[in-house]
């Protein structure tokens, strides 16, 4: 019964109702900080929050027509990276997990990355099977939004970017985190010490 209700809420776009106002307030706060010109909204659902707000917007959803792209999200992000596309902000807002998109989303995002961690809902059932093989979380006490965020920071570091948490919302069984992205600071060259004779 619970699963059927969840599917119905997704179909009618009411699944996010409990935290929609918090999500939109956080969106606005983040956009004011980043001041993006271009946005890629992946998993946009029936309509994008960013529509009609003056941004150069591209959207995607596998299930709903009318978007810039209607394709598998992970494949799309890989294709966009391969074609050299870049966006000031990339928003990953799935009902489940965005893990398959993370690497390429980081690559194509210039200044901001937003990730909704639907995986956090697995904590209720003490399920680690998915997060253990994706986020390397092996114990329920380590299954936190901080651990998921640290994984994103690690991914960003692989591509010479620094991801900093700007804000997050954490309603029940859900987490949505807003990351600021910047180039990784260059390490100063090591100065070799000359051998000193006694």
C-alpha positions as a Markdown table, in Angstrom:
| # | Residue | x | y | z |
|---|---|---|---|---|
| 1 | Unk | 0.0 | 0.0 | 0.0 |
| 2 | Unk | 2.8 | 2.4 | 0.9 |
| 3 | Unk | 4.6 | 1.7 | -2.4 |
| 4 | Unk | 1.4 | 2.2 | -4.4 |
| 5 | Unk | 0.8 | 5.6 | -2.6 |
| 6 | Unk | 4.4 | 6.7 | -3.3 |
| 7 | Unk | 4.0 | 5.9 | -7.0 |
| 8 | Unk | 0.7 | 7.8 | -7.2 |
| 9 | Unk | 2.3 | 10.9 | -5.5 |
| 10 | Unk | 5.1 | 10.8 | -8.1 |
| 11 | Unk | 2.7 | 10.5 | -11.0 |
| 12 | Unk | 0.7 | 13.5 | -9.8 |
| 13 | Unk | 3.8 | 15.5 | -8.9 |
| 14 | Unk | 2.8 | 15.7 | -5.2 |
| 15 | Unk | 5.7 | 13.5 | -3.9 |
| 16 | Unk | 7.7 | 16.6 | -2.9 |
| 17 | Unk | 4.8 | 18.4 | -1.3 |
| 18 | Unk | 6.0 | 18.0 | 2.3 |
| 19 | Unk | 9.3 | 19.8 | 1.6 |
| 20 | Unk | 8.5 | 21.8 | -1.6 |
| 21 | Unk | 8.5 | 25.2 | 0.1 |
| 22 | Unk | 11.8 | 24.5 | 1.9 |
| 23 | Unk | 13.3 | 23.3 | -1.4 |
| 24 | Unk | 12.2 | 26.4 | -3.3 |
| 25 | Unk | 13.5 | 28.7 | -0.6 |
| 26 | Unk | 16.9 | 27.0 | -0.7 |
| 27 | Unk | 16.9 | 27.1 | -4.5 |
| 28 | Unk | 16.3 | 30.9 | -4.4 |
| 29 | Unk | 19.0 | 31.4 | -1.7 |
| 30 | Unk | 21.5 | 29.4 | -3.8 |
| 31 | Unk | 20.7 | 31.1 | -7.1 |
| 32 | Unk | 21.1 | 34.5 | -5.5 |
| 33 | Unk | 24.6 | 33.4 | -4.3 |
| 34 | Unk | 25.8 | 31.9 | -7.6 |
| 35 | Unk | 24.0 | 34.2 | -10.0 |
| 36 | Unk | 24.0 | 31.6 | -12.9 |
| 37 | Unk | 23.3 | 32.3 | -16.5 |
| 38 | Unk | 22.9 | 28.7 | -17.6 |
| 39 | Unk | 21.3 | 25.8 | -15.7 |
| 40 | Unk | 20.9 | 22.1 | -16.5 |
| 41 | Unk | 17.9 | 20.6 | -14.6 |
| 42 | Unk | 18.1 | 16.8 | -14.7 |
| 43 | Unk | 15.1 | 14.7 | -13.5 |
| 44 | Unk | 13.0 | 17.8 | -13.9 |
| 45 | Unk | 9.6 | 16.1 | -13.7 |
| 46 | Unk | 6.6 | 17.5 | -15.5 |
| 47 | Unk | 8.0 | 21.0 | -15.3 |
| 48 | Unk | 11.2 | 22.7 | -14.1 |
| 49 | Unk | 11.3 | 25.1 | -11.2 |
| 50 | Unk | 13.7 | 27.3 | -13.2 |
| 51 | Unk | 11.4 | 27.7 | -16.2 |
| 52 | Unk | 10.5 | 31.4 | -17.0 |
| 53 | Unk | 13.0 | 32.8 | -14.5 |
| 54 | Unk | 15.4 | 34.3 | -17.1 |
| 55 | Unk | 18.0 | 31.5 | -17.2 |
| 56 | Unk | 19.4 | 29.8 | -20.2 |
| 57 | Unk | 17.8 | 26.5 | -19.3 |
| 58 | Unk | 18.1 | 23.0 | -20.5 |
| 59 | Unk | 16.0 | 20.2 | -18.9 |
| 60 | Unk | 15.7 | 16.5 | -18.9 |
| 61 | Unk | 13.4 | 13.8 | -17.7 |
| 62 | Unk | 13.1 | 10.2 | -18.9 |
| 63 | Unk | 9.4 | 9.9 | -18.3 |
| 64 | Unk | 8.0 | 13.3 | -19.3 |
| 65 | Unk | 8.0 | 14.9 | -22.8 |
| 66 | Unk | 8.5 | 18.5 | -23.5 |
| 67 | Unk | 12.0 | 18.8 | -22.1 |
| 68 | Unk | 15.2 | 19.7 | -24.0 |
| 69 | Unk | 16.2 | 16.0 | -23.6 |
| 70 | Unk | 14.2 | 12.9 | -22.9 |
| 71 | Unk | 16.9 | 10.3 | -22.1 |
| 72 | Unk | 18.5 | 8.3 | -19.3 |
| 73 | Unk | 20.1 | 10.8 | -17.0 |
| 74 | Unk | 23.5 | 9.1 | -16.6 |
| 75 | Unk | 23.9 | 8.6 | -20.3 |
| 76 | Unk | 22.8 | 12.2 | -21.0 |
| 77 | Unk | 25.4 | 13.7 | -18.6 |
| 78 | Unk | 28.1 | 11.5 | -20.2 |
| 79 | Unk | 27.0 | 12.7 | -23.7 |
| 80 | Unk | 27.0 | 16.4 | -22.6 |
| 81 | Unk | 30.4 | 16.0 | -21.1 |
| 82 | Unk | 31.7 | 14.3 | -24.3 |
| 83 | Unk | 30.3 | 17.2 | -26.4 |
| 84 | Unk | 32.0 | 19.8 | -24.3 |
| 85 | Unk | 28.8 | 21.4 | -22.9 |
| 86 | Unk | 29.1 | 23.4 | -19.6 |
| 87 | Unk | 26.5 | 24.9 | -17.3 |
| 88 | Unk | 26.9 | 27.3 | -14.4 |
| 89 | Unk | 24.6 | 25.1 | -12.3 |
| 90 | Unk | 23.6 | 21.5 | -12.6 |
| 91 | Unk | 20.6 | 20.3 | -10.6 |
| 92 | Unk | 20.3 | 16.5 | -9.9 |
| 93 | Unk | 16.9 | 16.0 | -8.3 |
| 94 | Unk | 15.9 | 12.3 | -8.7 |
| 95 | Unk | 13.3 | 10.4 | -6.8 |
| 96 | Unk | 16.0 | 7.8 | -6.1 |
| 97 | Unk | 19.7 | 8.1 | -6.6 |
| 98 | Unk | 21.8 | 10.5 | -8.7 |
| 99 | Unk | 25.0 | 8.5 | -8.1 |
| 100 | Unk | 25.3 | 7.4 | -11.8 |
| 101 | Unk | 25.4 | 11.1 | -12.9 |
| 102 | Unk | 27.7 | 12.5 | -10.3 |
| 103 | Unk | 31.1 | 12.3 | -12.0 |
| 104 | Unk | 29.9 | 13.9 | -15.3 |
| 105 | Unk | 27.7 | 16.4 | -13.5 |
| 106 | Unk | 30.7 | 17.7 | -11.6 |
| 107 | Unk | 32.6 | 17.9 | -14.9 |
| 108 | Unk | 30.0 | 20.0 | -16.7 |
| 109 | Unk | 29.1 | 22.3 | -13.8 |
| 110 | Unk | 31.1 | 25.5 | -13.5 |
| 111 | Unk | 29.9 | 27.1 | -10.3 |
| 112 | Unk | 27.2 | 25.1 | -8.6 |
| 113 | Unk | 25.9 | 21.5 | -8.2 |
| 114 | Unk | 22.7 | 20.6 | -6.4 |
| 115 | Unk | 22.1 | 17.0 | -5.4 |
| 116 | Unk | 19.0 | 15.4 | -3.9 |
| 117 | Unk | 20.0 | 12.3 | -2.0 |
| 118 | Unk | 17.0 | 10.0 | -2.2 |
| 119 | Unk | 19.2 | 7.2 | -0.9 |
| 120 | Unk | 18.8 | 8.6 | 2.7 |
| 121 | Unk | 15.4 | 7.0 | 2.8 |
| 122 | Unk | 17.0 | 3.6 | 2.9 |
| 123 | Unk | 18.1 | 4.4 | 6.5 |
| 124 | Unk | 14.6 | 3.7 | 7.7 |
| 125 | Unk | 14.9 | 0.0 | 6.7 |
| 126 | Unk | 18.6 | -0.2 | 7.8 |
| 127 | Unk | 19.5 | -1.0 | 4.2 |
| 128 | Unk | 23.1 | -0.7 | 3.2 |
| 129 | Unk | 23.2 | -2.8 | 0.1 |
| 130 | Unk | 23.1 | 0.1 | -2.4 |
| 131 | Unk | 25.2 | 2.7 | -0.5 |
| 132 | Unk | 27.8 | 0.2 | 0.4 |
| 133 | Unk | 28.6 | -0.5 | -3.3 |
| 134 | Unk | 28.2 | 3.1 | -4.4 |
| 135 | Unk | 29.2 | 5.4 | -1.5 |
| 136 | Unk | 31.3 | 2.9 | 0.4 |
| 137 | Unk | 29.1 | 3.2 | 3.5 |
| 138 | Unk | 29.4 | 0.0 | 5.4 |
| 139 | Unk | 27.7 | 0.8 | 8.8 |
| 140 | Unk | 24.3 | 2.3 | 9.5 |
| 141 | Unk | 25.8 | 4.8 | 11.9 |
| 142 | Unk | 27.9 | 6.1 | 9.0 |
| 143 | Unk | 24.9 | 6.4 | 6.8 |
| 144 | Unk | 24.5 | 10.2 | 7.1 |
| 145 | Unk | 24.0 | 13.1 | 4.8 |
| 146 | Unk | 27.5 | 14.2 | 5.7 |
| 147 | Unk | 28.9 | 11.0 | 4.4 |
| 148 | Unk | 27.1 | 11.4 | 1.1 |
| 149 | Unk | 28.3 | 15.0 | 0.8 |
| 150 | Unk | 31.9 | 14.0 | 1.5 |
| 151 | Unk | 31.6 | 11.5 | -1.4 |
| 152 | Unk | 30.6 | 14.3 | -3.7 |
| 153 | Unk | 33.5 | 16.4 | -2.5 |
| 154 | Unk | 35.8 | 13.5 | -3.2 |
| 155 | Unk | 34.4 | 13.2 | -6.7 |
| 156 | Unk | 34.9 | 16.9 | -7.3 |
| 157 | Unk | 38.5 | 16.6 | -6.1 |
| 158 | Unk | 39.2 | 14.0 | -8.8 |
| 159 | Unk | 38.4 | 16.6 | -11.4 |
| 160 | Unk | 40.5 | 19.4 | -9.7 |
| 161 | Unk | 37.4 | 21.1 | -8.3 |
| 162 | Unk | 36.6 | 22.0 | -4.7 |
| 163 | Unk | 33.0 | 21.4 | -3.6 |
| 164 | Unk | 31.8 | 23.3 | -0.6 |
| 165 | Unk | 28.4 | 22.9 | 1.1 |
| 166 | Unk | 26.5 | 26.2 | 0.8 |
| 167 | Unk | 23.3 | 25.0 | 2.4 |
| 168 | Unk | 21.1 | 21.9 | 2.6 |
| 169 | Unk | 17.6 | 20.9 | 3.5 |
| 170 | Unk | 17.0 | 17.7 | 5.5 |
| 171 | Unk | 13.3 | 16.9 | 5.8 |
| 172 | Unk | 12.3 | 13.4 | 6.9 |
| 173 | Unk | 14.1 | 10.6 | 4.9 |
| 174 | Unk | 15.5 | 13.1 | 2.4 |
| 175 | Unk | 18.5 | 15.4 | 1.9 |
| 176 | Unk | 19.1 | 18.0 | -0.7 |
| 177 | Unk | 22.5 | 19.7 | -0.7 |
| 178 | Unk | 23.7 | 22.8 | -2.5 |
| 179 | Unk | 27.4 | 22.8 | -3.4 |
| 180 | Unk | 29.5 | 25.7 | -4.5 |
| 181 | Unk | 32.2 | 24.6 | -7.0 |
| 182 | Unk | 35.6 | 26.3 | -7.5 |
| 183 | Unk | 38.9 | 25.3 | -9.0 |
| 184 | Unk | 41.1 | 23.3 | -6.6 |
| 185 | Unk | 43.8 | 25.6 | -5.3 |
| 186 | Unk | 47.2 | 24.8 | -6.8 |
| 187 | Unk | 49.8 | 23.4 | -4.5 |
| 188 | Unk | 52.9 | 25.4 | -4.3 |
| 189 | Unk | 55.9 | 23.6 | -5.8 |
| 190 | Unk | 58.1 | 21.8 | -3.3 |
| 191 | Unk | 61.5 | 23.4 | -2.7 |
| 192 | Unk | 64.2 | 20.9 | -2.6 |
| 193 | Unk | 66.6 | 21.5 | 0.3 |
| 194 | Unk | 70.2 | 21.4 | -0.7 |
| 195 | Unk | 72.3 | 18.9 | 1.2 |
| 196 | Unk | 74.3 | 20.8 | 3.8 |
| 197 | Unk | 77.7 | 19.5 | 4.6 |
| 198 | Unk | 78.6 | 19.3 | 8.3 |
